[in-house]
C-alpha cells in the first residue's frame, strides 16, 4: 500500500499534540505508513511552556524543529513507518497544498483556514479556545463553519483565554481538539468512517450547530 502524505499546518497547542499522537500511534502499531509534514514559522517562547510540548531548552528554536527533536527520542520513526519533514515557515499559498493527500489546519487565523477549505481536496480543521474546541472536515457541512464567529482579518487568537497563562487558568480545549483529530486521522488511514464534526466545551458540553440557512455577512 502506498504511504499517505499528511500536512499539519500549525505546531502550537493543537498541532504539536496532534503531531505527537499521530507519530506514536502509527509507529507502534500495525498501521499504514505515512509521510508527515509539519509546517509553522513560529519559534518557542516562554509563554508556550504551560500548555505546549516544549521545554526551556527549546526557547528560541523553531517549534517544528523542537517537536521533531523530542519525538525522535521514541525511536527510529522512519523505520517504523513515519517519515517526517519540517517546514519552518508559515502557510501562505494554495500551491503549498498540492503534494498532500490530507491537510490538517490547526492555526489561529482565518486566512489560512479559508485557503485550505477552498483548495485542499481532503482537509481537517481543528481549532480551540479556552475549554472548547471545533473539529470539522471536508465530509461535514461547510456552511456550519462559515456561520461560526470569525476573527477580524489579519488577527489571531491563542487557544488560551486572555490572561489565562498569567493567572494559572490553563484550559484544555486544545487537547480535546488534538485527541479528536488524531482519532479522525487513524480512521481515515484505515479507510473507516471518520468521526463527524463536533463543537464541544468541557464545561457546557455539546453545542448546537449554527443555523446554516442564515447568510453570514462579513
Secondary structure, 3 states (H helix, E strand, C coil): CCCEEEEEECCCHHHHHHHHHHHHHHHCCCCCCEEEEEECCCECCHHHCCCCCCCHHHCCCEHHHHHHHHHHHHCCCCCCCEEEEEECCCCCCHHHHCCCCEEEECCCCHHHHHHHHHHCCCEEEEEEECCEEEEEECCCCHHHHHCCCCCCCCCCCCCCCCCHHHHCCCCCHHHHHHHHHHHHHHHHHCCCCCCCCEEEECCCEECCCCCCCCCCCC
